Amino acid sequence: MRAPTRAARPGLVLALVVLTQLMIVLDNTVVNLALPAIRTELGFSATAVAWVTNSYILAFGGVLLLGGRLGDVLGRRSVFAAGMALFTIASLIGGAAPDQAVIVAARAVQGVGAAIAAPSALAILLATFAEGPARHRALGVFFAMSAAGGAIGLLVGGAAISLLSWRWVFWINVLPGAVIVALVLLVVGAVPSVSRRVDLGGAVASTAAMTSLVYGFIRVGEAGWSDSAAAVAFAATLVLLAAFVAIEGRVSQPLLPLRLFAGRTSRAAYLTMLLVPAVMVGLYFFVSQFLQVVMAYSAIRTGLAFLPMSALIFLMSRTLPRLIGRYGPRRFMIAGGVSLTAATAWLTQLSTGSNYWTGVAPALFLVGLGGGLLYMPVSAVLMANVRPQDNGAASGALQAMQQIGAALGIAVMVAVFGGVQRHGGGTGPQAYAHGVAHAFRAATAFAVVAFTLIVFGLRPRKQDSASGLVAASVPGPATEPEPANPAVSRT
């Protein structure tokens, strides 16, 4: 087994990986703040503007598994640099977009670039820091910055939109992205490729299926359930999902090994990690617009309004690992499910008479608490129920499930919102608030199902879930038997 070569400047490698993760997390948060301005300038409808978010999320979730495999085939350094270069170029084009088609396409390419770069970036970090305290400290910085990315994105994006224009939420990526690409090629050592096949059929089928599903829901929001295009999209989704399952069961190195879903706990964990992002990203999408459209907040004030939520998620990411190791994850997951459900139920009461401190802030507090209490424990429980040789594939599937859930959540909530607006009449603040309140009924349904899965489907053992905290950080698909330090050897 070839031993990895440690980087001469591990601190710089850590900085590059953390900055990459920060940009990826920050990007989607920032764009949500810019949606009202983008909608006005480029002429999107209230429902079609969801594609500015969904095109990124769909591409990211659909290509993420393939991105991890490409790192194995072509080498981590090359794939990391190529992914960030693609992300940077797409950011430049997105900021200059003259119409709807260009900005949606640019967002999709951004998602592809992020999905290609992210698995290799984290694998390089794990290869750079040896197992033990050094790696744990590096991972602590990585996850803390992931949690902080939302808050940083809201503040930076709000300032850019308020002081300059919405186009700067894309252009702020260009200089950091170019620097990352240059330094990755200069600092990170070249890693030979591994002889593997790429499951292109599975990647195409899964991405097409999710795109078709989300498109169907968005068409429902625009034209209703009787729309023929929506019916065709839903039928195509079923066919494509069946094709994906058939492909994954046949190929020798699938993107998503079906055995990952064999146990009840694993199935419940994956479904929970589909539903929780559906709630949280849908909340970002609608609350950020509600504050600007209904409550007349500026973009920067809207960013500040989300700080309680982001602060709680950051706090939980720093303190929860120790608590899980001591008490086990179950009580935290249940508390998180209750908080998330209470938050979405609260937001169903939004109206033009709502104010921030009584109508919005309590829900954001509960969402921050719920999200902070759910992400890490559910991930840990999932990874503790995975065989060592499937760590990489399970981690990639977990990240893909989160992105797909985020896209699906926005699509369903937009469909509900569009239906209410279409039948309620009017497009002013009152009609908008009414539609948003009904959209959160769908989010509440997601949260209730997630809570039910947590209570009845997730049965973790304390020692297993604690060990899963480390396994959950292993990126990229890998289906072959792995040594004791899988991430290092793959890299």
N, C-alpha and C positions, 0 to 999 in steps of 0.2 A: 504493500500500500504506500503510495507516494505521500510523503509528509508535506504539509503546506509550508510555504515560506512566509514568515511573519513580516509585516510591514515595518520598515525602519522608522516611520513616523506614525505610530498608531493614533496619536491624538489628532493628527490631520485627517486620517481616514475616518475617524469617528465624526469629526466636524463635517466632512463631506456627506456622509451617510445621513447624519441628523438633519443637515440643511436640506437634503433631498426629500426626506420624509416630511419636514416642515412645509416645503413648497407644495407637496402633493396634498397634504391635509388642508393647508391654507387656501389652496386654489378653489376648491369647491365652496368653502365658506364665503370667500370674498365674492364669488360670482353670484351667490344667492342675494347678497346685499345689492348687487348691481341690476337685478332683474327688472325692477320698475323702470329704471332709466333705459335699459336695453329694450324693453317692451315698447316704450314710448317712441324712441328714436328709430327703431327698425320695424315698427308696425306689427309686432306680434299680437295675437289675441291673448286673453287672460289664461286660456288653457294651452295654446301652442307654445307659449314661452317656457313651458316645462321641458321642452326639448333642449334648451340651452343647458339645463342641468342633466337631464337624462341621457343625452348623447355621450357626455363624459362618463357618467356612472356605468352605463351599459358597456361602453368600450373597455373601461377599466375592469369591470367584473368579468366580461366575456373573454378578455385576452390575458388575464392575470395568470391562469394556469399555464397557458402557452408561454407566457413570458418567463416563468420559472424554468420550463423545459428548454427554452432557447439558451438560457444561461448555461445549462449543462452541455448543450451541443456546441455552442460557439465560444464559450468562455465568459466568465462573469464580468471581467473588466470591459470587454468589448461591448457586451450587451448593456451594461450599466451606462456606458458613455453614449451608445446609440439611442437608448431610450430617453435619456435626458436631452440629447440633441433634438430628437423629434418633438419632445414636450416644449422645448424652448422655441423652436421654429413655429410650432402651432400657436404658441402664445403671442408671438409677434404678429402672425396673420389674424388671429382672433381680435386683437386690439384694433386692427385696421379694417375689420369687416364692414363692407358697405351695405350688406343685406342679410336677411335671415339665413339663407342657404350657406353662406360663407361662415357665419359664426357657429352654426350648428356643426358644420363639417370640421371647423377648427377645434371645437370642443371634443369631438369624437377622436381626432388625431391626438389631442392632449391626453385623452384617456388611454389610448394605445401606448403612447410614450411612457406614461406613468406606470402602466401595467408591465411593460418590458423592463423598466429600470428598477422598480421596487423590490422584486424578489432577489435580484442579483446584488443590490445595495446591501440588504440585510445579511445575505450570505457572506459578503465580503467583510462586514463587521464581525460576524461570528468567526471567520477564518483569521482575522487580525488579532483577536483577543482570545487567549487560551482559556479553557474551562476553569472556573474558579472565581475568586473575588473580582479580578480585572474584568472578566466578561460580564459579571453581574452588574458591576458599576456602569459599564458601557450600555448594557441593555436598559438600566434604570434611566440613564440620560435619554436614550432613544425613545422609550415609552413616555417619559415625562414631556418631551418635546412634541410627541404625537398628540398628547392630551392638550398641551398648551397651544397647538397650532390653530385650534378653533378660535380661541380668544385673540391671538395675535392677528389672525386673518380678519376678524371682525373689526379690530381697531385700525389696522393698516388699510383695509379695504374701505372702511367708512371714511377715513381721512382722504384717501385718494379720490373717491367719488365726490365727496363734498368740495374738495379744494381744486380738483382737476376735472376729470370726467370718468365715466364708467370704463373707458378704454384702458385706463391705467391699471385696472385690476388684472389685465392680461400682460401689459408691458412691464409690470414690476417683476415678472418672472425672467425677463430676457437676460439681464446682466448676471444675476446669480446663476442662471442655468448655463450660460456660456462659461462662467468661471468653474463651475462644477465639472463640466465636460473636459475642460483643459487640464484641471488638476487630477481628475481620475486617470487620464492617460499618462500624466507625469508621475504620479505618486503611487498608484496601485500597481502592483506587479502583475505581469501577464499570467493568465491561468490557462493551461492547455484545455482544449475541448475534450469531452468524453464521448465515446461512440454510442450514440443513442438515436432512436427514431423520434420524430416529432408527430404527434397525433393531430395532424391538420384537420382531418375529417371531424374529429370530436370538437375541435376549437370552432370550426365553421358552424357545425350543427347547434352547439350550445349558444353561441353568440347570436345566430339568426333566430333561434327560438325565443330568447329573452327579448330581443329587439321587437319581434312580432307580437309578443305578449304585451309589452309596454305600449306599442303603437296601437294595439286594439283598445286598451283602456283609455288612451288619449283620444281616440276617435269616438269612444262612447261619451267622453266629456264634452266633445264638440258637437256631436250629432245625435246622441242617444243610443239606446241598446238596439234599436231597429236598423242601425246603419249597416249596410252590406259590407263595407270595407272592414269594419270591426269584426263582423262574423268571419270573413275570410282570414283575418289576422289570427283570430283565436283558433280556427281550424288548422291553419299553418303551424301554430305553436304546438298543437298536439302531435302533428306529423313529425315536426322537427325534434321534439323531445323523445318521441319513440325512436327516431333515427339515432339520436345521441346515445340513448341507452343501448341500442343494438351495437353501435360502434364501440362503446366502452367495454361491452362484454366480449368483444371479438379481438381487439388489438392486444398485443403483448405488453405494451407500456402505455396504458390509457392516461389521459389527463386527469380523470376522476375515477379511480378504482371503485367499483360498486360495492366492494366489501366494506368500505368505510361506513356504509349505512346499514350494516347488518344488525347491530344491537339497538335495543330500545333507547338506551341512554344516548347513543351517538345520534340516532335520528332526532330525538327530542332536542339535543343540543344544536344540531345544524338548523332545525326549524326555528328555534329560539333566536339564533344569530341571523336568521333571515328576517324575523319580525321586529326585533329591537331596532335595527337600523331603519326599517320601514317607518317606524314611529318617529325616530329622532331626526332623520334627514327630512321627512315630510314636515316636521315641526319647524326646522330651519327655513324650509322653503316658504311655508305659509305665514309664519309669525313675522319673519323679516319683511315680507310684503305688507302684512296687516299693519305693522307699526308705521310704515311709510305711506300707504294708501289711505288708511282709515284714520290713524292718529296723527298724520302729517309730521312724522319724525324725519329728520335729516338722516342721511346714510351713516354719518359718524355717531349720531345719537342712538341709532338703531344698533350699531356695533357695541356701544357701551351698555345697552339694555340687556345684551346676552351675557355680560360678564359673570353674573351669579352662577349661571349654568356652567360656563366654561371653568370657572374657579373650582366648583365642586367636582367636576370630572377630573381636573388636574390633581386635586387633593386626594381623591380616591385612588388614583393611579399610583400615588406615592405611599399611601398608608395601607392599602388593602392586602398586598402580598403578605405582610407580616401577620395580619389578622387572620387571613385564610389559613396560613400555616398553623396557627394556634387553635382556631375554632372550627375550621372546615368551611366550605363554601355555601352550604345549603341555606343557612339563615340569611346570609347576605343576598343570595339570589332571590329568595322569597321577598325580602324587604325591597329589593330593587324592582321586582315585578309589581308590588303594591304601589310604589312611588310612581312608576311609569303610568300605570292605569289611572291613578288619581290625577295625574297631571293632564292627561288627554281628556278625561271627563271634565276637568275644570275648564279647559279651553273650548268645550262645546258651548259654553255660555258667553262667548265673545259677542260683542255688539258694538254699535257706534257709541254707546254710552260707557263702554269699558274704559278704565284708566290703567296705567301701567302697574301701579303698586298693588291694586286689588284684582285686576283682571289678567295680567300677564306675568308679573314677577313671581307670584307663588307657583305658577305652573312651571316656569323656567327653573326655579329652585328644585322642584320635585323631579323634573326631567334630568337635571344634572346629577341629582342624588341617585335616581334610578339607573341612568346609564353608567355612572361610576361604579355602582354596586353589581352590575350585570356583566359587562364586557369581559373583564379578566376572569371572574369565577367560572362563567360558562365556558370560556375558552380552555381554562385549566381542566375542567371536568371532561370536556371533549377529548383533549389531547391525552389525558390519563387513560382513556379507553381505546387508544390506538396502539397497534403493534409498533415496535421501534422501526421496522423497515418501512412503515407507512407514515412516519412523522412528517416528512416533507409534503407528501400528497395531501395529508389531512390539513396541514397548515395552509397550503394554497387553496384548498377547497373552502376552508373557513373564511379566508379573505374574500374569495369570489362570492360566497354566499352573502356576505355583508353588503357587497356592492350591488348584487342583484336585488337583494331585499330593499336597499335604498331606492333603486330605480322603480321597483314594483310599488313601494309605498307611495312615492310621489304620483305615480300613474293612477293608482286607485283613488287617492285623495283628490287629484285633479278631476277624475271622472265624476266623483260626487259633487265637487265644487261646480263643475260645468253644468251638470244636470240641474242643480238648484238655481244657478243663474239663468239658465235657459228657460226654466218654467216660472221662475219668480219675477222675471222682467227687470230691466234696468241694469245699469253698469256703474252706478255711483257707489260711494262709500258704504251706504246702508246695504245695498245688494251684495257688495263684496264681503262685508262682515257676515252677512247671513250665510253666504256660501262657505266661508272659512269655518264658521261654527259647525256646519253640517259635515265638512270634510274631516273635522276632528272626531266625528262619530265613527268614521271608518278607522281612524287611528286608535280610538278606544277599543274597537273590536280587535285590532291587531294586538294591542297590549293585553287584553283579556285572554286571548288564545295563547300568547307567550307565557302569561302567568300560569295558565292551566298546564302547559307543557312543563314548566319548572316544578310545579307541585307534584304532578303525577308521572312525569316522564324522566326527570333527572334524579337519579338516586346515587349520588357520589359517595365514595369512601374517603374519609378525611386524608389518609396518607396518599391515596392515588391522586386526588385533586391537587394536593400540594406539589407533588412531583410534576404534575402537568403544567405548572407555571413556566418551567424552563422549556419543556417540549413545545409549548404553544408558540414559542418565538422562532422555531425552525422554519425557514421559508422554502418555497419552491417545491414542485413535484419531485418525488423520488420513490420508486417502487421496489428497488432492489434491496436485499439485505444490507444493512448499514453497520459500520463499526460504532464504537462507543461514542465517538465525537462526529456525528454524521455531517453536520454543517461544514466542518473544516475539511473533511475528506472529499466532499462533493465539490468543494471550491478548489 
